[in-house]
Each structure stands twice: as structure tokens, then as C-alpha cells.
Amino acid sequence: MSLHADRTVSYEKYHGTSNDFIIIDADEFIPNRYSFATTYCDRTNGAGTDLDIDEDDHVGADGVLFLALEEKYSPPRVIMTLVQPDGSTAAMCGNGARCAAAWAAEQTGASEVMVDTQAGTRHATVHDDGSVTIEMGVPAFDPRDVPLTHDGPLIEEELEGFSVTAVNTGVPHAVIFVDDVDDVDLETVGPTLRYADVFPEGANVTFASPSENGFRQRTYERGVEGETQSCGTGAVAVVAVAKRLGRLDDCESVTVSPPGGDLEISVPDDAPATLRGPVDHEFAGELGRDPSSEL
């Protein structure tokens, strides 16, 4: 199938600890972002199927980042809209925002970037080693902020047989501490907790267990409707809840390890939380602007 230039759009593929994203310049016309995301995020037939990609790269993605770069500001700003594999949008994505910052830094040569998200503007720093640190805002436990259909904060309350604490770290998370995250059948229990009545807008479901250096993490993501290899907002949620529950000694940063790699999290008392981790460029190519049309 040949693609005509006026009917295609250039894209780049980035990932942060294997949480991967298709990046599209928001100046490019995409007639239906819902269709674009649901088609090209597909893990079997999505972006990358037409390329001879390395076995370490992955077809499809955990979302599409539509990025609008505004270079006139100092530091430069990038407006981020994340459309997820089910076509929904997410207010914030920690690893996605780190990928957006890396992309903007590549375009501008800047090491500091402001990332505008639906959850607020986040300051990002691109380090010499290629890692990116992004501010994540202040974790919120108030039921109006999560949000919850609950009179007060949901702290270690039983829900579907688990002791659940709810927090918003840009998006809502149900956090559960267990002895070993590998023992959790996440594909079975994730949807049940994700759609629990106490979460009127649904929730990401994050399990955590102690590790030698901090915590291990697995997350069932709202909008992906499955487990992802990494979740930045989930990693921040783990540390925020651990701190709230007295599971942490005083320390500046905590290592949280989802399956995709290590993330460094800081949740101070008097400043926004931060998320640091590696960002990698996977590949680039061309996609049809309207995947529903005949090319």
C-alpha cells in the first residue's frame, strides 16, 4: 500500500522506561484524532508495522502525543495532548510528559522546557545523560481532587478485597501495597478496581511491593485498558501513598521499578513531586492522516 505525501504525516516514536508514545507535531492536520490513536496504537497492526524495526522496539504505542511547540518563550513551551489507545484523553502522563520534553529539547536545543498539560504546566529538565526530570504537581488525597464519591479521603479502605488508598498525581490512582507484585493477577483484578463505584471517573490501578532500593510497581492503566510497562503518575502515586502511610523513612528520592526500568521519585513536603528517568527515541516514519480512508 503506497502512501501519498499529502495524505501522510511524519511521526516519531519515543519511550520512557518502555512506556511508549507516537509523537505528532500538532501543527499537522489530523482529521480524527480518535481514529488515529485507536488505529496506530494497536499492538499488532499499529505504527511500526511498515518499518524494519529492531526487535527491542515495539509496534503500536501506549498513546499518541500531539505536541505544539512554542519556541518564543524562554524556556520554550510545549503544549501536550495525550490521546490514549481507546481514543480518550488523559490530563497528565508522567512518562509522556518526559518524552514531550525530550522531543522539545531536540527541536530547540534547550535543556529546560515547560510542558503544558490539562493538569497544569510542568517544568522539565533534560540532563546530560539523556534522562528527564519533570515536576508532577502536589499529590492530592482530597475526594474532590481524586475524584471520589466518598465523604473523605480513601485511605487503606477495603475495596474488592484489597486495602486501597486513592490519590491524584495528575490522574486518579488506586494504590495497593502487597508482598509481591508478581503474585497479582492484574489483568483480572485491574478492571474491577478501575471501574469501582467510588471512582466516578475511573482510576488507574497501581500495585506496589517493597524492594531492596524502594518499591516495585505494576499498573493497570485507564485508557490503555491493560498493564503498561511503566507508569510515571503511578510511580509518584506509590511514593506519595507510602509517605502518607508512614512506609518511608525521610529521604530525598525513592527508586520505583515498574517492569520497564527504574524511576526516581521525590515527594517533598513543601514542593511539587518530581519524576526522573531515561527517555529513548525508538524510530520514525510516516502514517496516514486518516486511517479510515482508502489510500
Secondary structure, 3 states (H helix, E strand, C coil): CCCCHHHEEEEEEEEECCEEEEEEECCCCCCCHHHHHHHHCCCCCCCCCCCCCCCCCCCCCCCEEEEEEECCCCCCEEEEEEECCCCCEECCCHHHHHHHHHHHHHHHCCCEEEEEECCEEEEEEECCCCEEEEEEECCECCCCCCCCCCCCCCCCEEECCEEEEEEECCCEEEEEECCCHHHCCHHHHHHHHHCCCCCCCCCEEEEEEECCCEEEEEEEECCCCEEECCCHHHHHHHHHHHHHCCCCCCCCCEEEECCCCCEEEECCCCCCEEEEEECEEEEEEEEECCCCCCC
